[in-house]
């Protein structure tokens, strides 16, 4: 059995996110772990269930199942493997099943996770749709989990803008979950990517949703939480991103809304940065492409007066627009010393905010 065959077998045998097995693989190699699982399955030990799965594994059938699902199998040494998943350490996947045209590693280089509550509000869904449409239009890949609520709105926003979106599933890539999103998931497969660490045919289980969240967090540059209850899978994804030292942003909502309570707590606990517009995401995660300045992010440009010191502002406020003001009058109006006022006038003049005419100065409208 080759290392790749052993990793593929482990992906069929071991539940996602099993760090105990992951540490064994890192220490011994996948082939040795397969051998240990076979040896350790004698008797009624915990490895007996794994042995049953291992006995059922057949490489040819696994590859045929992937073909039937129109999926490609991406292993750890594949050129398409996103290396940022290795930051998960022993919890990183053994293999990924991928459906869709884009190259997974390249698509994930400039990606952002946008997640939130299933029981979302109209406010949250509008934010998710509009923000992801803007992010996709600016060249970002939007990653989410395909669920009801914020996830679905995030995927739809990216699709509406003609962008790339990645849906990380808790089921196999050929199992649409939730069923109501079958059409949405099919649309994502047409232009974006479906990704799962579970083999085709795998059902969505509660624990797989939680382990799936770590992939969403690790795959992306940062995570944006639109709405979240205090205790939810959404906050578990944010916590996973935080543990990986990936930026987390949270959108504020009404203080009376339970669906914003998780966002507020993340911000209050300083585990997330407040995001009030989609441009805040780009500002924190970094500009992409050659010309971020060409991206209209609805952020007002810096005003010429933003960098002024308190003294310079006092002097500027004292200057009239039409008639000039002598130095002694500037001193009197600003409350500064003559030398300090003169220094401030020099800065303001150099910045084009003031104009000197003989022994007087006036403000320049900008």
C-alpha positions as CSV (number, residue, x, y, z in Angstrom):
1,X,0.0,0.0,0.0
2,X,1.4,3.4,-1.0
3,X,1.3,6.4,1.3
4,X,-1.4,7.9,-0.9
5,X,-3.5,4.7,-0.8
6,X,-3.1,4.7,3.0
7,X,-4.3,8.3,3.3
8,X,-7.3,7.5,1.1
9,X,-8.1,4.5,3.3
10,X,-7.8,6.6,6.4
11,X,-10.2,9.2,4.9
12,X,-12.7,6.4,4.6
13,X,-12.0,4.8,8.0
14,X,-11.4,7.6,10.5
15,X,-13.9,10.3,11.4
16,X,-12.9,13.8,10.4
17,X,-10.7,15.7,12.8
18,X,-9.5,12.7,14.9
19,X,-6.3,14.2,16.3
20,X,-5.2,11.0,18.0
21,X,-5.0,9.2,14.6
22,X,-3.6,12.3,13.1
23,X,-0.6,12.4,15.5
24,X,0.1,8.7,14.8
25,X,0.1,9.5,11.0
26,X,2.5,12.4,11.6
27,X,4.8,10.3,13.7
28,X,4.7,6.9,12.0
29,X,3.4,7.5,8.5
30,X,0.0,6.5,7.0
31,X,1.0,3.0,6.0
32,X,2.2,2.1,9.6
33,X,-1.0,3.5,11.0
34,X,-3.1,1.3,8.7
35,X,-1.1,-1.7,9.9
36,X,-1.5,-0.7,13.6
37,X,-5.3,-0.3,13.1
38,X,-5.5,-3.8,11.7
39,X,-3.4,-5.3,14.5
40,X,-5.2,-3.3,17.2
41,X,-8.6,-4.4,16.1
42,X,-8.3,-7.9,17.6
43,X,-10.7,-8.4,20.4
44,X,-13.3,-5.8,21.5
45,X,-11.1,-2.7,21.6
46,X,-12.2,0.7,20.2
47,X,-10.3,-0.1,17.0
48,X,-12.7,-2.8,16.1
49,X,-15.2,-0.4,14.5
50,X,-12.3,1.0,12.4
51,X,-11.3,-2.5,11.4
52,X,-14.8,-3.0,10.0
53,X,-14.5,0.1,7.9
54,X,-11.0,-0.8,6.9
55,X,-12.2,-4.2,5.7
56,X,-14.9,-2.6,3.6
57,X,-12.5,-0.2,2.0
58,X,-11.6,-0.9,-1.6
59,X,-9.4,1.5,-3.6
60,X,-10.9,0.8,-6.9
61,X,-14.4,1.3,-5.6
62,X,-13.4,4.5,-3.9
63,X,-12.0,5.9,-7.1
64,X,-15.1,4.7,-9.0
65,X,-17.4,6.5,-6.4
66,X,-15.4,9.7,-6.9
67,X,-15.8,9.5,-10.7
68,X,-19.5,8.8,-10.3
69,X,-19.8,12.0,-8.1
70,X,-17.7,13.9,-10.7
71,X,-15.2,14.6,-8.0
72,X,-11.5,14.6,-7.9
73,X,-9.6,13.3,-4.9
74,X,-7.0,15.8,-3.6
75,X,-4.4,14.3,-1.3
76,X,-1.8,16.0,0.9
77,X,0.9,15.9,-1.7
78,X,-1.3,17.0,-4.6
79,X,-0.6,20.3,-6.3
80,X,-4.2,21.3,-5.6
81,X,-3.9,20.8,-1.9
82,X,-4.2,24.1,0.0
83,X,-1.1,24.2,2.2
84,X,-2.9,26.4,4.8
85,X,-4.9,23.3,5.8
86,X,-1.6,21.9,7.2
87,X,-1.8,24.6,9.9
88,X,-4.5,22.3,11.5
89,X,-1.6,20.0,12.5
90,X,-2.8,16.5,13.5
91,X,-6.4,17.6,12.8
92,X,-5.8,18.3,9.1
93,X,-7.8,16.1,6.6
94,X,-6.3,13.0,5.1
95,X,-7.9,13.7,1.7
96,X,-10.5,16.0,0.1
97,X,-13.1,15.4,-2.5
98,X,-13.6,18.4,-4.8
99,X,-16.3,19.1,-7.4
100,X,-16.0,22.1,-9.8
101,X,-13.8,23.7,-12.3
102,X,-11.6,26.1,-10.3
103,X,-8.3,25.0,-8.9
104,X,-8.8,24.6,-5.1
105,X,-5.4,25.8,-4.0
106,X,-5.5,28.9,-6.2
107,X,-9.1,29.7,-5.5
108,X,-8.4,29.6,-1.7
109,X,-5.4,31.9,-1.9
110,X,-7.6,35.0,-1.8
111,X,-10.6,33.7,0.2
112,X,-12.7,34.8,3.1
113,X,-15.2,32.8,5.1
114,X,-18.6,34.3,5.6
115,X,-20.7,32.4,8.1
116,X,-23.7,33.0,10.4
117,X,-26.9,31.7,12.0
118,X,-29.2,29.3,10.3
119,X,-32.2,31.1,11.9
120,X,-31.0,34.4,10.5
121,X,-33.0,37.6,10.2
122,X,-33.7,39.6,7.1
123,X,-31.1,42.1,8.3
124,X,-28.4,39.4,8.5
125,X,-29.2,37.9,5.1
126,X,-29.1,41.3,3.4
127,X,-25.7,42.0,4.9
128,X,-24.4,38.6,3.9
129,X,-25.7,38.9,0.3
130,X,-24.5,42.4,-0.3
131,X,-21.1,42.1,1.4
132,X,-20.3,38.8,-0.4
133,X,-21.4,40.3,-3.7
134,X,-19.0,43.2,-3.2
135,X,-16.2,40.9,-2.0
136,X,-16.7,38.6,-5.0
137,X,-16.8,41.6,-7.4
138,X,-13.5,42.7,-5.9
139,X,-11.9,39.3,-6.6
140,X,-12.3,37.5,-3.3
141,X,-13.4,33.8,-3.1
142,X,-16.3,33.4,-0.7
143,X,-16.3,30.3,1.5
144,X,-19.2,29.0,3.5
145,X,-21.0,25.9,4.6
146,X,-24.1,25.8,2.4
147,X,-26.5,25.9,5.3
148,X,-29.8,27.7,5.7
149,X,-29.6,31.4,6.6
150,X,-26.4,33.3,6.4
151,X,-24.4,30.6,4.6
152,X,-26.9,30.4,1.8
153,X,-27.2,34.2,1.5
154,X,-23.3,34.4,1.3
155,X,-23.2,31.9,-1.5
156,X,-26.0,33.6,-3.4
157,X,-24.3,37.0,-3.1
158,X,-21.1,35.7,-4.6
159,X,-22.9,33.9,-7.4
160,X,-25.0,37.0,-8.1
161,X,-21.7,38.9,-8.7
162,X,-20.3,36.2,-11.0
163,X,-17.7,35.4,-8.4
164,X,-16.2,32.1,-7.1
165,X,-17.7,30.6,-4.0
166,X,-16.6,27.4,-2.2
167,X,-19.1,25.3,-0.2
168,X,-17.5,23.1,2.4
169,X,-19.9,20.3,3.1
170,X,-20.4,18.1,6.2
171,X,-21.7,15.3,3.9
172,X,-20.2,13.8,0.8
173,X,-20.0,16.0,-2.2
174,X,-22.8,14.0,-3.9
175,X,-25.1,14.4,-0.9
176,X,-27.0,17.8,-1.0
177,X,-27.5,18.9,2.6
178,X,-29.8,20.6,3.4
179,X,-32.0,19.1,0.8
180,X,-33.7,22.4,0.3
181,X,-30.4,23.8,-1.0
182,X,-29.9,21.1,-3.7
183,X,-30.4,23.7,-6.5
184,X,-28.0,26.2,-4.8
185,X,-25.4,23.5,-4.3
186,X,-25.7,22.5,-7.9
187,X,-25.2,26.1,-9.0
188,X,-22.1,26.4,-6.8
189,X,-20.7,23.2,-8.5
190,X,-21.2,24.8,-11.9
191,X,-19.0,27.9,-11.3
192,X,-17.3,27.3,-8.0
193,X,-16.3,24.4,-5.8
194,X,-17.9,21.8,-3.5
195,X,-15.4,20.4,-1.0
196,X,-15.7,17.6,1.6
197,X,-13.3,15.5,3.6
198,X,-15.9,12.7,3.8
199,X,-16.2,10.2,0.9
200,X,-19.0,10.4,-1.6
201,X,-22.2,9.0,-0.1
202,X,-21.4,10.1,3.4
203,X,-24.4,11.5,5.3
204,X,-24.3,14.8,7.2
205,X,-23.9,14.1,11.0
206,X,-23.9,16.5,13.9
207,X,-20.2,15.9,14.7
208,X,-19.2,16.3,11.1
209,X,-20.7,19.8,11.1
210,X,-18.4,20.8,13.9
211,X,-15.3,19.2,12.4
212,X,-16.2,20.8,9.0
213,X,-16.0,24.2,10.6
214,X,-12.2,23.9,11.2
215,X,-11.7,23.5,7.4
216,X,-13.7,26.6,6.7
217,X,-11.6,28.5,9.2
218,X,-8.2,27.1,8.0
219,X,-8.9,27.4,4.3
220,X,-9.5,31.2,4.3
221,X,-7.5,34.3,5.2
222,X,-10.1,35.3,7.8
223,X,-13.7,34.7,8.9
224,X,-16.6,37.1,8.9
225,X,-19.5,36.4,11.3
226,X,-22.7,38.1,10.2
227,X,-25.1,36.7,12.8
228,X,-24.6,34.1,15.6
229,X,-26.3,33.0,18.7
230,X,-24.3,32.8,21.9
231,X,-23.6,29.1,21.6
232,X,-23.6,27.8,18.0
233,X,-21.7,26.2,15.3
234,X,-21.0,29.6,13.9
235,X,-19.1,30.7,17.0
236,X,-17.2,27.4,16.9
237,X,-15.9,28.3,13.4
238,X,-14.9,31.8,14.7
239,X,-13.1,30.1,17.7
240,X,-11.3,27.8,15.3
241,X,-10.1,30.7,13.2
242,X,-9.0,32.5,16.4
243,X,-7.0,29.5,17.5
244,X,-5.3,29.5,14.1
245,X,-4.4,33.2,14.5
246,X,-6.6,34.1,11.6
247,X,-8.5,37.4,11.7
248,X,-12.1,37.2,12.8
249,X,-14.6,40.0,12.0
250,X,-18.1,40.3,13.4
251,X,-21.0,42.4,12.2
252,X,-22.9,44.2,14.9
253,X,-26.7,44.0,15.1
254,X,-29.6,45.1,17.3
255,X,-28.8,44.6,21.0
256,X,-32.2,43.0,21.4
257,X,-31.6,40.3,18.7
258,X,-30.5,36.9,20.0
259,X,-29.0,36.3,16.5
260,X,-26.5,39.1,17.1
261,X,-25.6,38.1,20.7
262,X,-22.8,35.9,19.6
263,X,-21.3,38.6,17.4
264,X,-21.4,41.1,20.2
265,X,-19.8,38.6,22.6
266,X,-16.9,37.9,20.1
267,X,-16.3,41.7,19.8
268,X,-16.6,42.2,23.6
269,X,-14.2,39.4,24.3
270,X,-11.8,40.9,21.7
271,X,-11.9,37.7,19.7
272,X,-13.3,39.6,16.7
273,X,-13.0,43.0,15.1
274,X,-16.1,45.0,14.5
275,X,-17.0,45.2,10.8
276,X,-19.6,47.8,9.8
277,X,-19.2,47.5,6.0
278,X,-17.6,45.0,3.6
279,X,-14.7,47.3,3.0
280,X,-13.6,46.6,6.6
281,X,-13.0,43.0,5.6
282,X,-10.6,44.1,2.8
283,X,-8.9,46.6,5.1
284,X,-8.1,43.9,7.7
285,X,-7.4,40.9,5.4
286,X,-5.3,42.8,2.9
287,X,-5.8,44.2,-0.6
288,X,-5.7,41.8,-3.5
289,X,-4.5,42.3,-7.1
290,X,-2.4,45.1,-8.4
291,X,-4.8,48.0,-7.8
292,X,-6.7,48.0,-4.6
293,X,-7.1,51.7,-5.0
294,X,-9.3,50.9,-8.0
295,X,-11.8,49.1,-5.8
296,X,-14.7,51.2,-4.7
297,X,-15.4,49.9,-1.2
298,X,-17.8,52.7,-0.1
299,X,-15.1,54.0,2.3
300,X,-14.7,57.7,2.4
301,X,-11.2,58.9,1.5
302,X,-9.1,60.4,4.2
303,X,-9.7,64.1,4.7
304,X,-6.7,66.5,4.3
305,X,-7.1,67.5,8.0
306,X,-7.1,64.0,9.4
307,X,-3.4,64.0,10.1
308,X,-3.3,67.4,11.8
309,X,-2.2,67.8,15.4
310,X,-4.4,69.5,18.0
311,X,-2.4,72.7,17.8
312,X,-2.5,72.8,14.0
313,X,-6.3,72.3,14.2
314,X,-6.5,75.2,16.6
315,X,-4.6,77.5,14.2
316,X,-6.6,76.4,11.2
317,X,-9.9,77.0,13.0
318,X,-8.6,80.5,13.8
319,X,-7.9,81.5,10.2
320,X,-10.6,83.2,8.2
321,X,-11.3,82.2,4.6
322,X,-11.4,85.7,3.0
323,X,-9.3,88.2,5.0
324,X,-5.9,87.5,6.4
325,X,-4.9,87.2,10.0
326,X,-1.7,88.6,11.5
327,X,0.5,86.4,13.7
328,X,-0.4,88.2,16.9
329,X,-4.1,87.7,16.1
330,X,-3.4,84.0,15.4
331,X,-1.7,83.7,18.8
332,X,-4.6,85.3,20.5
333,X,-7.3,83.2,18.7
334,X,-5.5,79.9,19.1
335,X,-4.1,80.3,22.5
336,X,-0.6,79.1,21.4
337,X,2.7,80.8,21.8
338,X,4.0,82.8,18.8
339,X,6.7,80.2,18.0
340,X,4.2,77.3,18.2
341,X,1.6,79.2,16.1
342,X,4.3,80.1,13.5
343,X,5.3,76.4,13.2
344,X,1.7,75.4,12.8
345,X,1.2,78.0,10.1
346,X,4.2,76.6,8.2
347,X,2.8,73.1,8.3
348,X,-0.7,74.3,7.2
349,X,0.8,76.3,4.3
350,X,2.9,73.4,3.1
351,X,-0.2,71.2,3.2
352,X,-2.2,73.7,1.1
353,X,-4.6,74.3,3.9
354,X,-3.4,77.9,4.5
355,X,-2.0,80.7,2.4
356,X,0.4,83.5,3.4
357,X,-0.1,87.0,2.1
358,X,2.6,89.3,3.3
359,X,2.4,89.3,7.1
360,X,-1.1,87.6,7.3
361,X,-2.5,84.1,6.8
362,X,-5.9,82.9,5.6
363,X,-7.4,79.4,5.4
364,X,-7.8,77.8,2.0
365,X,-11.0,75.9,1.2
366,X,-10.4,72.3,0.3
